[in-house]
Amino acid sequence: MPDCFLDKSATALAPVLARFGIDARPSDFIPLEGGRSNRIWLLRGALSDGDAVLKLFPTHSDNPLFPNDGNAELNTLSHLVDTGLAPKPIGGCGTDLGFCLLYKHVPGAVASFHPNDVGHYLARLHKVQAPAGLRHVPTGADGLRQTAREVAARVAQNTLPPMPRIADVPPAKTTCLLHGDLVPSNLVSESAGLVAIDWQCPAVGDPCEDIAIFLSPAMQVLYGGSPLSNEDERAFFSAYGNAAVESRYRSLKPLYHWRMAAYCAWKAERGETDYARAMGLELVALQRSANP
């Protein structure tokens, strides 16, 4: 990250930080890795009881699968206070550089977990009532086809195989709060268990959405993990503990892989070359799921 941008950001955001009782100089801004959509800094010793994280959102996002909404993140973090599922928010507001979000830093190891830990985590999260105002993700086979087509329509040179045909799966009777971007680098392992960070894509929808993103081989490889084995997947679902949701996910699985492959193709066309390899992994998983 260029020093000039860091200096500009630190200077421009100083009045905003002051509103939340934080006095930070440019040297206090420690860039954090992991995020691809936003600029994120650790503010060492910014709080009386620890460090803070400063997250600066761009003024525009056109991502067809992972919307990047700072207000939605702040709303969701505030809703999840005291659940242990998410960081504690400090506050947020709009600035000339984009939306600025502050939350308490969660110390711990990133992307260090067993799949059953994530199963337990999602089982807890999906029982929490969603806050008002979140986007709703279409559900069922028709809803998933709709979102998959919308992603694929962004791809200029479409070399994807035909969308897989699956048995009809009706819209979900019960929807839940979704993290929306549950990739390995967004999971922090601390003493009390897993905490998810980067809540810029929250939604209300089918629990299979979170499950599909976590189990996606593309998302595993791109964000700090490796493709999960069949044994890993079984361990995840055993911990998640909902046979009906597992059965529903397995019915929809080919469509989830196809949609993710389309997303990877779109990202690769925009110059993120590591998504090209990730697309290949997703297509292999698609073939296996369509021919178990």
Long-range contacts (C-beta under 8 A, 24 or more apart in sequence): 1-31, 1-39, 5-39, 6-31, 9-39, 9-56, 9-97, 12-95, 12-96, 12-97, 13-54, 13-56, 13-95, 13-97, 13-100, 16-93, 16-95, 16-100, 17-43, 17-46, 17-54, 17-102, 19-91, 19-93, 20-90, 20-91, 20-102, 22-46, 22-47, 22-52, 22-102, 24-54, 29-54, 34-110, 34-185, 34-186, 34-198, 34-223, 34-224, 35-198, 36-272, 37-61, 37-63, 37-66, 37-68, 37-200, 38-68, 38-200, 42-105, 47-90, 47-104, 49-104, 50-104, 50-105, 50-107, 51-104, 51-105, 51-107, 52-90, 52-102, 52-103, 52-104, 52-105, 53-87, 53-102, 53-103, 53-104, 53-105, 54-100, 54-101, 54-102, 55-100, 55-101, 55-102, 55-103, 56-95, 56-97, 56-98, 56-99, 56-100, 56-101, 57-98, 57-99, 57-100, 57-101, 57-200, 58-98, 59-97, 59-98, 64-150, 64-151, 64-154, 64-263, 64-266, 65-147, 65-151, 65-259, 65-263, 66-180, 66-181, 66-200, 66-201, 67-135, 67-180, 67-200, 67-201, 68-200, 68-201, 69-200, 69-201, 69-202, 70-98, 70-99, 70-100, 70-101, 70-200, 71-99, 72-133, 72-134, 72-135, 72-199, 72-200, 72-201, 72-202, 73-101, 73-198, 73-199, 73-200, 73-202, 74-101, 75-131, 75-133, 75-134, 75-202, 76-131, 76-134, 76-177, 76-199, 76-202, 77-103, 77-199, 78-131, 79-130, 79-131, 80-128, 83-124, 83-128, 84-192, 84-193, 84-195, 85-121, 85-124, 85-125, 85-128, 85-195, 85-196, 86-195, 86-196, 86-197, 86-199, 87-195, 87-197, 106-188, 106-190, 106-195, 106-197, 107-188, 107-190, 108-188, 108-189, 108-190, 108-191, 108-195, 109-188, 109-189, 110-184, 110-185, 110-187, 110-188, 110-189, 110-224, 111-184, 111-185, 111-187, 111-223, 111-224, 111-225, 112-189, 113-184, 113-187, 113-189, 113-194, 114-235, 115-228, 115-232, 115-233, 115-235, 115-236, 115-239, 116-235, 116-236, 116-238, 116-239, 117-189, 117-193, 117-194, 117-239, 118-182, 118-187, 118-194, 118-214, 118-236, 118-239, 119-235, 119-236, 119-237, 119-238, 119-239, 119-240, 119-241, 120-193, 120-194, 120-239, 120-240, 121-187, 121-193, 121-194, 121-196, 122-182, 122-207, 122-210, 122-211, 122-214, 122-240, 123-239, 123-240, 123-241, 123-242, 125-176, 125-177, 125-179, 125-196, 125-210, 126-176, 126-177, 126-178, 126-207, 126-210, 127-176, 128-176, 128-177, 129-177, 130-175, 130-176, 130-177, 130-202, 130-204, 131-177, 134-177, 134-202, 134-203, 134-204, 135-202, 135-203, 135-204, 136-175, 136-203, 136-204, 136-205, 137-178, 137-203, 137-204, 137-205, 137-206, 137-209, 138-171, 138-205, 139-171, 139-172, 139-175, 139-205, 139-206, 140-169, 140-170, 140-171, 140-172, 140-206, 141-166, 141-167, 141-168, 141-169, 141-170, 141-251, 141-252, 141-255, 142-171, 143-171, 144-169, 144-252, 144-255, 144-256, 144-259, 145-255, 147-259, 148-255, 148-258, 148-259, 148-262, 151-259, 151-262, 151-263, 151-266, 152-259, 152-262, 152-265, 154-266, 155-262, 155-265, 155-266, 155-269, 156-269, 157-265, 157-269, 158-265, 159-265, 160-258, 160-261, 160-262, 160-265, 161-258, 161-283, 161-286, 163-255, 163-258, 164-254, 164-255, 164-258, 164-286, 164-290, 166-251, 166-252, 166-254, 166-255, 167-251, 169-248, 169-251, 169-252, 172-205, 172-206, 172-207, 172-208, 172-248, 175-204, 175-205, 175-206, 176-204, 176-205, 176-206, 176-207, 177-202, 177-204, 178-202, 178-203, 178-204, 178-205, 178-207, 178-209, 178-210, 179-210, 180-209, 180-210, 180-213, 181-213, 182-210, 182-213, 182-214, 183-213, 183-214, 183-219, 183-220, 183-222, 183-223, 183-224, 183-225, 184-219, 184-220, 184-223, 184-224, 184-225, 185-223, 185-224, 186-223, 206-248, 207-242, 207-245, 208-245, 208-248, 208-249, 208-252, 208-256, 211-236, 211-240, 211-245, 211-249, 212-249, 212-252, 212-253, 212-256, 212-260, 216-256, 216-257, 216-260, 216-282, 216-285, 217-278, 217-281, 217-282, 217-284, 217-285, 218-260, 218-261, 218-263, 218-264, 218-275, 218-278, 218-279, 218-281, 218-282, 219-260, 219-278, 221-277, 221-278, 221-281, 222-274, 222-275, 222-278, 227-281, 227-285, 253-289, 254-286, 254-289, 254-290, 257-282, 257-283, 257-285, 257-286, 257-289, 258-286, 261-286
